């Protein structure tokens, strides 16, 4: 008989180390992780490690005293997977898809939107070079935003204390990025 697993039930199962809940997460989410990793520069051999690391982090998160699931568990888990995979790529020196991620990033800051609306090849190269100079936290904020993550997911994934901290951090990251762009030797005002 097929049992219905709600997010609440899966969280409780993780807290209690229930094998059936963990198996359900594996059976339900593994293909999603595999498609993401393989589709973003990885191989099938990378998938089990990324999945296992993400399950461990998920287990730690749900067992923390202040854990409160504000989105669906699948989205929360996928946010962890994305961060684990980006860290793996960073270790390999293979951070990918920066141009598309930055071009697709949706920010409420008008000046940043105007900058990204001009996506000529020169500007894309400048943005990619400038992104690589940012701290890892800033790159993750921009990347998760480009992937459509909610503010709540980004806050949880980066272990921030709230949305206000995210907004301040994102603003500082944006200013750093704009500073790097303006200092790039290929940058000129007529690119904007």
Phi, psi and omega in degrees: 000130180281125180260144178272125179254116174275164177301318180300316181294321178293320178298314178298319178298320177295317179299325182265005181055043179285119184299323181294321178293317179296318178298319179298316178300315179300310183294328184274323189256344187301316181298321178299316180294317180300313180299319181294310183295310181295323180285351181236044171090006180257180178239171178296336178289336180283333190299310183301321180293314180296318180298313182297315178300319181292321177297318180298315180295318177301315179301315179297318182296312183291340178268357177284149185299325185265013181291131174215119181283113182255354175227189177284153184297322181299315178295319178298313179297319180296325175299319177296315180302314181301316180294316179300317182292320178297320177296321178297318178294320177300317178298327180273353183072031185234041177297124190243168172060029181295319183298313180293320181298315181290319181296329182269351185296133181251112180242152178280351181280118186299318183297325179289319176299318179298319179300314185281344179290339176264098188246043175296163184299324180294314180295322177299317178297318179297316180297316180299315178296319181293321178300321182294342179273347181286159173294155182304321181299318179294316179301320180293321178300312180294317182294314180296322176298319179295330180277357177090013179294145177283164177300322180298318179296319180293316179303312181295313184297327181263003179059040178272162184277347178172179182295325180297320178295320178299315182297317178295314181297315180298320177298317178295320178297318179298316179296319177298315180299313179298323177297315178297321180297313182293332179275350181297136183298336180270356184280139169215154184300334181286353174288337182272000000 
